[in-house]
Amino acid sequence: MKKKIHPKYVECKVTCACGSSFETRATLPKLDVEICSECHPFYTGKQKYIDTEGRIEKFKKKYGYKEQ
């Protein structure tokens, strides 16, 4: 390996939007994520809409979808 070209590999605290957090190692000291294994529908078995940038509301408005 060449010296002085690789980033530092440090302890990293990962924080999810749901509030859970865990520690791992990465090149950044802190990461903020939108979804993790504790709140992801695939792992929890619960359906959850992950709406980023209002895409669901935009679709409903565009196609006139009304909840019943």
C-alpha positions as CSV (number, residue, x, y, z in Angstrom):
1,M,0.0,0.0,0.0
2,K,1.2,3.5,-0.8
3,K,1.6,5.8,2.2
4,K,-0.3,9.1,2.7
5,I,-3.0,8.4,0.1
6,H,-5.6,6.4,2.2
7,P,-8.2,8.1,4.4
8,K,-8.1,7.5,8.2
9,Y,-10.3,4.6,9.3
10,V,-11.9,5.8,12.6
11,E,-14.7,4.9,15.0
12,C,-18.0,6.1,13.6
13,K,-21.3,6.7,15.3
14,V,-24.3,6.1,13.0
15,T,-27.6,7.7,13.9
16,C,-30.9,6.9,12.2
17,A,-33.9,9.2,11.7
18,C,-35.9,6.8,13.9
19,G,-33.6,7.5,16.8
20,S,-31.6,4.4,17.0
21,S,-27.8,4.5,16.8
22,F,-24.8,2.2,16.7
23,E,-21.1,2.4,16.4
24,T,-18.9,1.0,13.6
25,R,-15.8,2.0,11.8
26,A,-15.6,4.2,8.7
27,T,-13.7,7.0,7.2
28,L,-16.1,9.6,8.7
29,P,-16.5,10.1,12.5
30,K,-20.4,10.6,12.3
31,L,-23.1,9.4,9.8
32,D,-26.8,10.3,9.7
33,V,-29.0,7.9,7.8
34,E,-32.7,8.0,7.0
35,I,-33.4,4.3,7.5
36,C,-31.7,1.5,9.4
37,S,-32.3,-2.2,10.0
38,E,-34.5,-1.5,13.0
39,C,-37.0,0.5,11.1
40,H,-36.7,-0.9,7.5
41,P,-39.8,-2.7,6.4
42,F,-37.9,-5.7,5.1
43,Y,-36.5,-6.4,8.6
44,T,-39.5,-5.4,10.7
45,G,-42.3,-6.9,8.6
46,K,-44.3,-3.8,8.9
47,Q,-45.2,-1.7,5.8
48,K,-44.0,1.8,6.0
49,Y,-44.0,4.5,3.4
50,I,-40.6,6.2,3.1
51,D,-41.5,9.6,1.6
52,T,-38.5,11.6,0.6
53,E,-39.1,15.1,-0.9
54,G,-42.9,14.7,-0.8
55,R,-43.2,12.2,-3.7
56,I,-46.3,10.4,-2.4
57,E,-48.2,13.7,-2.0
58,K,-47.0,14.9,-5.4
59,F,-48.3,11.6,-7.0
60,K,-51.7,12.0,-5.2
61,K,-52.0,15.6,-6.3
62,K,-51.1,14.9,-9.9
63,Y,-53.5,11.9,-10.3
64,G,-56.3,13.1,-8.1
65,Y,-56.0,10.2,-5.7
66,K,-58.3,10.5,-2.6
67,E,-58.1,8.3,0.4
68,Q,-61.3,6.4,1.2
